[in-house]
Amino acid sequence: MSDTAQHFIGGAWTSSDRISESVSPSTGEVVGTYYDGGEKEAAAAVDAAVDAFETSDWTRLPHLRATAIHRLADALEARVPQIAAMLSRENGKLLPQTMWEVGGAVEWLRYAAASARTQVAGRAAEVAPGQYYQSVPEPAGVVGIITPWNSPIMLTVRALGPALAAGCTVVIKLPAQTALTGVLFAEAVAAVAEFPPGVVNIFTESGNTGAPFLVESELVDVVNYTGSTPVGRRIAAAAAPSLKRVGLELGGKTPLIVFPGADLDVVIPTLVQASVMMNGQFCCTGSRVLVHRDLADEVRTRLAEALGQVRLGVWDDPEAQLGPLIDRASVDRVDAIVEEAASYGTVLVRGGPVVEGPLAGGAFYRPSLVEVAGTDVRIVQEEVFAPVQTFEVFDDEADALRRANATIYGLAASVFSPDPMQARRIARRLRVGSVWINTWSIVSEHFEETGVKGSGHGTLCGPRAIEEFQILKVYAEADPTL
């Protein structure tokens, strides 16, 4: 292996004409270098994936696929501490969070391996005398996975596992911000002898030529993208001419709805965690706090105090609750949004950039909390992607629902209520893909994740995930004597 992170294409390590640097958002220091790819690497990866799909036994041997995915889980599990540490250095997440991410990805792969053995059968029936029908799921073809930097291992595996289980071959475009993490993941892939060359191909780019190639290529049958809603819209439009299947897991503005009777000793720490987890750079960040008027004064005071006491620190600080944003440009963008919000809302916690002390070299941003009356304002309607929350007061269930559903997003929500029927009643009318009751952001490989409205479409995780990467072929026979 080169000291500069390479691409893994067609079962071989490859370089590019350009070398770029990976910079730590915690310190501003260079972590390492990587070969910076683009359309050339994407095209080579697609060609390798097409060849593997058409010439290898991968598509026809479920037991091979199950074994290979299990071997990948083993290889990844052996590298959890190494990959987690590198991911923390590259994107700033705290080490316990990256350990959870990489360790969780192992379990999601094992679930996918089971799917390779159990979810490849079709059904058959005699629908009329002498007429026999059979439907058989088949792999959809070549899959392009475009992964973001905030959780690159988990979000890659979430699509990679079911795609491989279905029998597809895959091209993964990894983000430049976590290029060195990506090559460690590619090393785990390369360690699996059961993968025929070209079944899994991985390249990294800082620009924007390789990913569009995957979206537009007639040779790519499915594209899975996780990222922002504006980019998701462009991907959907660019994929339309080839009529390929597109899975989109996009942005969110997760409302956290607090009703009278909720245990505030549990709720307040959860609201804080929902803001600072993954440094606020998470599609399900709890960016909107909606509180019943009877509780508003107490929650406002306690939440503001708790957010003001959040400890910032670098990725390996065991006392830290919050790491940096991904880069300085993000700090400037977020601070401008909060500053603008002061013109139409009440700033309860100003937060802001860290400009002095030992953390000043990084992209650190202290939590902010802004109270707003209306919902038609930028800080409510746009995904800020930072530890920034809005505080909104509602009068009754109808008002809570009106506010919660007032954005284009529909990824997730939390409802805090001691009344299970009230929680269910609210959850049923929330226009989101996931609802957490008296908690926030618990996920399982056994159950699906999906979004509605501007948060995208398609299903990942759970038993239905494999169907995103399968086509259904129907065979029919008739007895000519009948």
C-alpha positions, 0 to 999 in steps of 0.5 A: 500500500502507498502512504497516499490513500488509493482507490480500489477498483477491479480488485486492485489498488490504483492511483490518480493524477492528483494528490490532495490533503485530508485536514483535521477539523479539530486542529486544522492540521493535515492528517494525510494525503489521498489520490483525488479521483473523478470521472476517470476513476468512476468510469473504470469502476463502473466498467469493472462492476459491469464485467463482474456482474456479467462474467462472475458467479456472484449474481447466481450464488447466494451462499457465496454472497452470504459468506463474502458479506460475513467475511467483510463483517469479520474484516471490519470488526478486526479494524474497528479501533483503527477505523474509528480513530481515523474517522474521528481525526478526519471528521471530528466526531468524538471517539465513542460515536465513531466506535459505535458507528463502525461497530454498528456497521459490522452488525448491519453487514451480518444482517445483510449476510442473512438476507443473502440466504433468506430473501432470494426466493420467489413464489409460484402458483397454478393460477388456472388449470395448466397455467403455472407462474413463478416470480423470481427476484434477481439482482438489479445490476450495477449499484452506485453508492454516493456517501457523505462524510458525516457517517461514511462507514455506517451510511456506506454499509447501510446500502452496500450490505443489501446491494451485495446480498441481492447479487449486485455489483457496486461502485462506492464514491467516498467523500474527500473529507474522510478519504483516509477512513475510506481506504481503511474500509477498502482494505477490509474489502480487499481482505475478502477473498470471496469477492470476485474482482470488480464486485466492490469498487471504491474511489474518492473525489473532492470534486464533482465529476465522478458522482455525476458520472454514476448518476448519468451512466446508462451502465449504472442501474441503481443509485443510492445517495445520502446527503442534502435535499438540494443535491438529492433533487439534482440527482433525481433530475440527472438520473431521469433520462436513464430511468434508473432506480434512485434511493435518496435519504436526504435532509431533516429538521427533526421536531422534538415535541414535549407534552405536559407530564413528560419527565423533564429529568429525562427530556432535557438531557435528551434534547441536549444530546439530540443537538450535539450528537455527531456535532450536530451534523446528522440528518436526524439532529434534533434541531427543533424543540416544540414545547407545550405552553404549560412547560415552556418556562421551565424547559426554556430555562433548563435547556438554555442552562444545559446547552451553555454547559456543554463541554467542547473538545477534540475527538479523543477527549473523554470529557467532551460532549461536542466536537468541531464542525467539518471545516471553517467554512461551515462555522462561518455559514452557521454563524451567519444563520444564527446572527440573521435569526436574531433579527426575527427571534429571541436568542436564548443561547448565542453560542458561536465560533471558538476563537480563543484558547486551545480549540481555536485552531479547529472548526468548533462551534458552541451550541445555540438556541433561538426562540421563534414564534412563526415557522416561516423563517430560515432557521426553521425551514433550512437544515443548519447541520450544526448544534443549533436548535429552535425553541417553539411553544405550542398550545395544543395537539393540533398546534403541535402537529401544524408546527411539526409538519410545517417544513418540507422535511419528513425524516424523523420526529420525537414525541415525549408524553406520559400518555401512550395513546397521545404519543401514538395519536401524534405519531400517526399524524406526523409526516415523517418516516420514523417516530421515536416515543420518549426517546430520540434516534434509536435505530436497528438493522432489523427495522427499516429507515425511510423518509417522506417529502423533502427527506427523500424516498427508498428503504434502507435497513430491515427486511425490505432493504434488499428489495431496493436492489432487486428486480422481479422477473415473472416466468409463465408456462401453459400446458398445451393439452389443457 
